């Protein structure tokens, strides 16, 4: 199998799982999609990802699942959406495709997809009802985080330059999570900042770092989520998906 196609299998299978809400069907969809790919699609590395998602959509037949029982918060929210709204949300918010790319994948117009994403935000709470506090003293990183959070459909709060400002703002903004940069100047470290925030706030914390190996053990011990630099919409969306895929109850 071509290398570029192999690289995409994990994300496409994950997408099929959330799209169909059924793990067995997701695996069948992926097999069928791979059979649909033309040799020219496999050779064109620039479009391999789009073509694989497109092939999957050609094989997918939306069905109602009246007996579906969600096991986590994300499945519960996605099950509330009609198929096109679910596909639009997953493609553009979670997988990082542009509206133009999503339109090519689904065969639905950009205008319809944009409306579908809006409906999905309202019904699921993904989007503007999700507030993300940003702690990043570095101006460049702060702006990048702000823009990415906003691009993914969440409401950025801040950025703030100290954990104290984050904690003070949280009482009025009621955030759903906090993102903090791990590379800080002075005596404050990413780990100490996370500890300060976690002691004061009962919300998930995401640590952004260019040296994940130095922080992986700390994050595992404290339940902190980790995102690797350089940041991308796909990487951050994947992390936020983990944050909000919590068991129901």
C-alpha positions, 0 to 999 in steps of 0.5 A: 500500500502506498505510504501516503495512503497508509499515513491517513488510515488512522484518521480516516478510520477514526472519522468513519467511526464517528460518522457512522457511530459504529466501529464495525461499519467504520472498518467496512467503510474503510475497506470499501473506500480503499477498493474505490481508490484509483491508481492515480489517486494513490500516486497523487500525494497532494490529494491522497487524503482528500481522495480517501475521505471522498471514497469513504463518502461514496461508500457510506449510506446513512442509516438511523440507529434507534437503538444506539447507546452512546458510551461517551459524551462525544458519541452522545452529541454526534448522535443528535446530528443529522448525517450532513451536519455530523459530517460537516462538523467532523470534517471542518472542525475535527479533521481540519479540512477547509469548506472547499475541501469538505465540499469536494469530499461530500458533494455538498456545497460550501454554503450548505456545509457552512450552515450545517456547521452552524446547526451542529454548533448549536445542537452539540455545544461544540463552538461558541459555548465552549470557552477556552482560556489561553495562557501564553506570555509569548505574543506570537504563541498567544496569537497563534493559539487564539487564532487556532481556537477560534478557527476550530469554532471555540471561544478564546478567552485571553490570552493571559500572561500569568496563571494568576490572570487565568484564575482571576478571569475564570470566575467570570468567564466559566471556561471549559478548559485552559491551554497553557504554553510550556515554554515560559520565561523566568522561574515559572515552568509549564508544569508549575503553571499547570499545577497552579491552574489545576489547584484553583480550577476544576477544568481540563488543562492542555499543555502545548510544548515543543519538547513532549518527552520532557512533559509526558510523564508529568501529563500522565501523572496529572491528567493533563492533555499534551499537544506538540508544537508546531501547532496545527488545527488538526493536532489541536482538534484531535486533542480537544476531541479527547478532552470532551470525549468523557464518559456520560454520568 
